[in-house]
Amino acid sequence: MNRRLLIVISIITVVVFFVYLFFFSENNIYKHRELDLKIKQLDENIANTKNQINNIYTYEQLENDTAGKLEKYAREQLNLQRSDEDVFVVVYE
């Protein structure tokens, strides 16, 4: 009788632990799902950005005129600026 009770208590303890782990802990299954979706979206953004760069300028063009085209791309697409200039961005509402 004692042995069966010990086995039942052990099984209940393990089940409660896994329920807590998957649903109520800080790193529950829902949090992992959200993070996985965010990682997937960021990976897609990285791939899209690389495709845009490849479509705009090929690597050969960038190697031939690195200073001009790379600076032009950075200014137009990434909104970068030189240290001695002011850039105004107009936002339409």
OpenMM code with the backbone's topology and positions (N, CA, C; nanometers):
from openmm import Vec3, app, unit

residues = "MET ASN ARG ARG LEU LEU ILE VAL ILE SER ILE ILE THR VAL VAL VAL PHE PHE VAL TYR LEU PHE PHE PHE SER GLU ASN ASN ILE TYR LYS HIS ARG GLU LEU ASP LEU LYS ILE LYS GLN LEU ASP GLU ASN ILE ALA ASN THR LYS ASN GLN ILE ASN ASN ILE TYR THR TYR GLU GLN LEU GLU ASN ASP THR ALA GLY LYS LEU GLU LYS TYR ALA ARG GLU GLN LEU ASN LEU GLN ARG SER ASP GLU ASP VAL PHE VAL VAL VAL TYR GLU".split()
positions = [
    Vec3(0.0821, -0.1187, 0.0000),
    Vec3(0.0000, 0.0000, 0.0000),
    Vec3(0.0868, 0.1255, 0.0000),
    Vec3(0.1869, 0.1275, 0.0810),
    Vec3(0.2744, 0.2442, 0.0883),
    Vec3(0.3500, 0.2662, -0.0416),
    Vec3(0.3866, 0.1573, -0.1048),
    Vec3(0.4604, 0.1699, -0.2300),
    Vec3(0.3730, 0.2297, -0.3395),
    Vec3(0.2480, 0.1880, -0.3488),
    Vec3(0.1555, 0.2440, -0.4480),
    Vec3(0.1295, 0.3917, -0.4207),
    Vec3(0.1144, 0.4259, -0.2979),
    Vec3(0.0925, 0.5647, -0.2615),
    Vec3(0.2124, 0.6510, -0.2995),
    Vec3(0.3305, 0.5994, -0.2776),
    Vec3(0.4516, 0.6705, -0.3135),
    Vec3(0.4614, 0.6888, -0.4651),
    Vec3(0.4241, 0.5893, -0.5415),
    Vec3(0.4263, 0.5983, -0.6875),
    Vec3(0.3231, 0.7000, -0.7361),
    Vec3(0.2042, 0.6988, -0.6814),
    Vec3(0.0993, 0.7927, -0.7206),
    Vec3(0.1413, 0.9357, -0.6871),
    Vec3(0.1977, 0.9557, -0.5700),
    Vec3(0.2432, 1.0885, -0.5302),
    Vec3(0.3556, 1.1350, -0.6222),
    Vec3(0.4440, 1.0455, -0.6586),
    Vec3(0.5532, 1.0806, -0.7492),
    Vec3(0.4999, 1.1210, -0.8865),
    Vec3(0.4060, 1.0457, -0.9371),
    Vec3(0.3472, 1.0765, -1.0673),
    Vec3(0.2738, 1.2099, -1.0630),
    Vec3(0.1975, 1.2354, -0.9591),
    Vec3(0.1265, 1.3620, -0.9440),
    Vec3(0.2245, 1.4782, -0.9353),
    Vec3(0.3337, 1.4583, -0.8631),
    Vec3(0.4356, 1.5626, -0.8508),
    Vec3(0.4978, 1.5950, -0.9857),
    Vec3(0.5295, 1.4933, -1.0623),
    Vec3(0.5884, 1.5145, -1.1944),
    Vec3(0.4898, 1.5853, -1.2867),
    Vec3(0.3647, 1.5468, -1.2844),
    Vec3(0.2627, 1.6096, -1.3682),
    Vec3(0.2449, 1.7563, -1.3293),
    Vec3(0.2371, 1.7837, -1.2013),
    Vec3(0.2225, 1.9216, -1.1550),
    Vec3(0.3445, 2.0039, -1.1957),
    Vec3(0.4622, 1.9466, -1.1843),
    Vec3(0.5836, 2.0171, -1.2244),
    Vec3(0.5794, 2.0531, -1.3723),
    Vec3(0.5431, 1.9597, -1.4582),
    Vec3(0.5386, 1.9881, -1.6015),
    Vec3(0.4282, 2.0876, -1.6378),
    Vec3(0.3154, 2.0807, -1.5702),
    Vec3(0.2088, 2.1785, -1.5942),
    Vec3(0.2586, 2.3172, -1.5559),
    Vec3(0.3239, 2.3276, -1.4416),
    Vec3(0.3807, 2.4565, -1.4016),
    Vec3(0.4850, 2.5029, -1.5025),
    Vec3(0.5713, 2.4135, -1.5434),
    Vec3(0.6798, 2.4483, -1.6346),
    Vec3(0.6273, 2.4977, -1.7688),
    Vec3(0.5272, 2.4338, -1.8243),
    Vec3(0.4783, 2.4680, -1.9571),
    Vec3(0.3809, 2.5851, -1.9592),
    Vec3(0.3086, 2.6084, -1.8499),
    Vec3(0.2028, 2.7084, -1.8558),
    Vec3(0.2189, 2.8267, -1.7605),
    Vec3(0.2816, 2.8078, -1.6461),
    Vec3(0.2830, 2.9131, -1.5455),
    Vec3(0.4205, 2.9726, -1.5172),
    Vec3(0.5246, 2.9120, -1.5643),
    Vec3(0.6584, 2.9635, -1.5351),
    Vec3(0.6882, 3.0873, -1.6187),
    Vec3(0.7978, 3.1534, -1.5885),
    Vec3(0.8365, 3.2740, -1.6603),
    Vec3(0.8702, 3.2441, -1.8058),
    Vec3(0.9236, 3.1294, -1.8338),
    Vec3(0.9586, 3.0882, -1.9703),
    Vec3(0.8605, 2.9835, -2.0204),
    Vec3(0.7330, 3.0173, -2.0169),
    Vec3(0.6313, 2.9200, -2.0559),
    Vec3(0.6267, 2.9016, -2.2073),
    Vec3(0.5418, 2.8124, -2.2494),
    Vec3(0.5349, 2.7746, -2.3897),
    Vec3(0.4837, 2.8899, -2.4762),
    Vec3(0.3972, 2.9754, -2.4210),
    Vec3(0.3459, 3.0888, -2.4974),
    Vec3(0.4559, 3.1912, -2.5240),
    Vec3(0.5397, 3.2140, -2.4248),
    Vec3(0.6517, 3.3072, -2.4410),
    Vec3(0.7480, 3.2554, -2.5474),
    Vec3(0.7748, 3.1261, -2.5465),
    Vec3(0.8627, 3.0677, -2.6476),
    Vec3(0.8029, 3.0800, -2.7866),
    Vec3(0.6734, 3.0631, -2.7977),
    Vec3(0.6080, 3.0756, -2.9279),
    Vec3(0.6187, 3.2187, -2.9798),
    Vec3(0.5946, 3.3173, -2.8911),
    Vec3(0.6070, 3.4573, -2.9315),
    Vec3(0.7495, 3.4888, -2.9761),
    Vec3(0.8471, 3.4395, -2.9019),
    Vec3(0.9863, 3.4657, -2.9370),
    Vec3(1.0247, 3.3977, -3.0677),
    Vec3(0.9749, 3.2772, -3.0903),
    Vec3(1.0019, 3.2085, -3.2170),
    Vec3(0.9434, 3.2851, -3.3351),
    Vec3(0.8223, 3.3386, -3.3183),
    Vec3(0.7613, 3.4174, -3.4256),
    Vec3(0.8398, 3.5456, -3.4510),
    Vec3(0.8875, 3.6082, -3.3440),
    Vec3(0.9661, 3.7301, -3.3589),
    Vec3(1.0982, 3.7011, -3.4303),
    Vec3(1.1626, 3.5903, -3.3946),
    Vec3(1.2871, 3.5499, -3.4619),
    Vec3(1.2617, 3.5250, -3.6093),
    Vec3(1.1505, 3.4595, -3.6401),
    Vec3(1.1171, 3.4322, -3.7802),
    Vec3(1.0958, 3.5621, -3.8574),
    Vec3(1.0247, 3.6589, -3.7973),
    Vec3(1.0022, 3.7869, -3.8632),
    Vec3(1.1335, 3.8616, -3.8847),
    Vec3(1.2213, 3.8598, -3.7856),
    Vec3(1.3496, 3.9284, -3.7992),
    Vec3(1.4360, 3.8629, -3.9065),
    Vec3(1.4335, 3.7299, -3.9140),
    Vec3(1.5079, 3.6611, -4.0192),
    Vec3(1.4547, 3.6978, -4.1574),
    Vec3(1.3225, 3.7087, -4.1688),
    Vec3(1.2634, 3.7499, -4.2963),
    Vec3(1.3032, 3.8928, -4.3312),
    Vec3(1.3066, 3.9809, -4.2308),
    Vec3(1.3493, 4.1195, -4.2555),
    Vec3(1.4939, 4.1247, -4.3023),
    Vec3(1.5797, 4.0426, -4.2423),
    Vec3(1.7201, 4.0378, -4.2836),
    Vec3(1.7305, 3.9903, -4.4279),
    Vec3(1.6565, 3.8857, -4.4622),
    Vec3(1.6605, 3.8334, -4.5989),
    Vec3(1.6078, 3.9366, -4.6981),
    Vec3(1.4994, 4.0061, -4.6624),
    Vec3(1.4444, 4.1083, -4.7522),
    Vec3(1.5417, 4.2235, -4.7718),
    Vec3(1.6077, 4.2644, -4.6657),
    Vec3(1.7044, 4.3733, -4.6764),
    Vec3(1.8219, 4.3334, -4.7634),
    Vec3(1.8702, 4.2117, -4.7472),
    Vec3(1.9798, 4.1641, -4.8324),
    Vec3(1.9362, 4.1582, -4.9783),
    Vec3(1.8137, 4.1156, -5.0030),
    Vec3(1.7631, 4.1124, -5.1410),
    Vec3(1.7510, 4.2524, -5.1993),
    Vec3(1.7067, 4.3474, -5.1187),
    Vec3(1.6968, 4.4849, -5.1670),
    Vec3(1.8345, 4.5400, -5.2015),
    Vec3(1.9309, 4.5132, -5.1170),
    Vec3(2.0671, 4.5598, -5.1440),
    Vec3(2.1186, 4.4960, -5.2724),
    Vec3(2.0968, 4.3672, -5.2889),
    Vec3(2.1436, 4.2982, -5.4092),
    Vec3(2.0712, 4.3478, -5.5343),
    Vec3(1.9439, 4.3830, -5.5205),
    Vec3(1.8697, 4.4328, -5.6358),
    Vec3(1.9122, 4.5742, -5.6749),
    Vec3(1.9465, 4.6537, -5.5777),
    Vec3(1.9832, 4.7919, -5.6077),
    Vec3(2.1241, 4.7996, -5.6642),
    Vec3(2.2170, 4.7416, -5.5944),
    Vec3(2.3569, 4.7462, -5.6361),
    Vec3(2.4151, 4.6055, -5.6307),
    Vec3(2.4816, 4.5674, -5.7351),
    Vec3(2.5517, 4.4398, -5.7319),
    Vec3(2.6859, 4.4595, -5.6624),
    Vec3(2.7428, 4.3513, -5.6188),
    Vec3(2.8710, 4.3602, -5.5492),
    Vec3(2.9807, 4.4177, -5.6390),
    Vec3(2.9740, 4.3888, -5.7686),
    Vec3(3.0744, 4.4419, -5.8598),
    Vec3(3.0654, 4.5935, -5.8684),
    Vec3(2.9445, 4.6467, -5.8714),
    Vec3(2.9272, 4.7910, -5.8753),
    Vec3(2.9811, 4.8561, -5.7487),
    Vec3(2.9573, 4.7945, -5.6367),
    Vec3(3.0064, 4.8496, -5.5110),
    Vec3(3.1586, 4.8418, -5.5027),
    Vec3(3.2172, 4.7361, -5.5571),
    Vec3(3.3632, 4.7244, -5.5546),
    Vec3(3.4277, 4.8261, -5.6472),
    Vec3(3.3664, 4.8528, -5.7619),
    Vec3(3.4243, 4.9474, -5.8569),
    Vec3(3.4167, 5.0910, -5.8072),
    Vec3(3.3066, 5.1298, -5.7488),
    Vec3(3.2880, 5.2667, -5.7013),
    Vec3(3.2376, 5.2622, -5.5577),
    Vec3(3.3199, 5.2126, -5.4702),
    Vec3(3.2782, 5.1894, -5.3328),
    Vec3(3.2332, 5.3173, -5.2641),
    Vec3(3.3103, 5.4225, -5.2742),
    Vec3(3.2802, 5.5443, -5.1993),
    Vec3(3.1492, 5.6079, -5.2455),
    Vec3(3.1308, 5.6214, -5.3753),
    Vec3(3.0141, 5.6917, -5.4273),
    Vec3(2.8839, 5.6175, -5.4079),
    Vec3(2.8766, 5.4948, -5.4551),
    Vec3(2.7497, 5.4212, -5.4521),
    Vec3(2.7142, 5.3729, -5.3126),
    Vec3(2.8145, 5.3342, -5.2362),
    Vec3(2.7865, 5.2894, -5.1003),
    Vec3(2.7366, 5.4058, -5.0154),
    Vec3(2.7973, 5.5224, -5.0328),
    Vec3(2.7518, 5.6398, -4.9588),
    Vec3(2.6114, 5.6806, -5.0035),
    Vec3(2.5861, 5.6759, -5.1327),
    Vec3(2.4538, 5.7112, -5.1854),
    Vec3(2.3479, 5.6164, -5.1299),
    Vec3(2.3787, 5.4867, -5.1279),
    Vec3(2.2827, 5.3905, -5.0743),
    Vec3(2.2584, 5.4168, -4.9259),
    Vec3(2.3645, 5.4408, -4.8503),
    Vec3(2.3494, 5.4642, -4.7063),
    Vec3(2.2672, 5.5896, -4.6808),
    Vec3(2.2879, 5.6926, -4.7594),
    Vec3(2.2129, 5.8166, -4.7405),
    Vec3(2.0656, 5.7991, -4.7773),
    Vec3(2.0379, 5.7328, -4.8876),
    Vec3(1.9002, 5.7206, -4.9346),
    Vec3(1.8192, 5.6188, -4.8553),
    Vec3(1.8739, 5.5015, -4.8369),
    Vec3(1.7974, 5.3922, -4.7786),
    Vec3(1.8047, 5.3869, -4.6262),
    Vec3(1.9191, 5.4162, -4.5705),
    Vec3(1.9380, 5.4013, -4.4268),
    Vec3(1.9309, 5.5341, -4.3518),
    Vec3(1.9093, 5.6426, -4.4238),
    Vec3(1.8987, 5.7763, -4.3657),
    Vec3(2.0204, 5.8141, -4.2812),
    Vec3(2.1384, 5.7848, -4.3319),
    Vec3(2.2612, 5.8205, -4.2629),
    Vec3(2.3069, 5.9584, -4.3077),
    Vec3(2.3910, 6.0199, -4.2276),
    Vec3(2.4379, 6.1544, -4.2582),
    Vec3(2.5845, 6.1687, -4.2216),
    Vec3(2.6450, 6.2729, -4.2743),
    Vec3(2.7824, 6.3062, -4.2369),
    Vec3(2.7798, 6.3794, -4.1034),
    Vec3(2.8953, 6.3834, -4.0374),
    Vec3(2.8994, 6.4454, -3.9053),
    Vec3(2.8847, 6.5970, -3.9105),
    Vec3(2.9141, 6.6590, -4.0231),
    Vec3(2.9100, 6.8040, -4.0305),
    Vec3(2.7860, 6.8580, -4.1023),
    Vec3(2.6810, 6.7784, -4.1137),
    Vec3(2.5620, 6.8259, -4.1832),
    Vec3(2.4370, 6.7932, -4.1034),
    Vec3(2.3326, 6.8681, -4.1313),
    Vec3(2.2027, 6.8465, -4.0696),
    Vec3(2.1088, 6.7905, -4.1746),
    Vec3(2.0297, 6.6931, -4.1349),
    Vec3(1.9339, 6.6321, -4.2262),
    Vec3(1.7953, 6.6497, -4.1671),
    Vec3(1.7049, 6.6961, -4.2496),
    Vec3(1.5666, 6.7137, -4.2080),
    Vec3(1.4819, 6.6090, -4.2774),
    Vec3(1.4045, 6.5351, -4.2003),
    Vec3(1.3164, 6.4329, -4.2551),
    Vec3(1.1733, 6.4855, -4.2446),
    Vec3(1.1048, 6.4899, -4.3575),
    Vec3(0.9673, 6.5386, -4.3613),
    Vec3(0.8746, 6.4186, -4.3521),
    Vec3(0.7872, 6.4211, -4.2540),
    Vec3(0.6916, 6.3127, -4.2343),
    Vec3(0.5534, 6.3661, -4.2660),
    Vec3(0.4861, 6.3020, -4.3592),
    Vec3(0.3508, 6.3413, -4.3973),
    Vec3(0.2508, 6.2656, -4.3134),
    Vec3(0.1503, 6.3364, -4.2653),
    Vec3(0.0471, 6.2714, -4.1845),
    Vec3(-0.0818, 6.2608, -4.2612),
] * unit.nanometer
topology = app.Topology()
chain = topology.addChain("A")
for resn in residues:
    res = topology.addResidue(resn, chain)
    for name in ("N", "CA", "C"):
        topology.addAtom(name, app.Element.getBySymbol(name[0]), res)
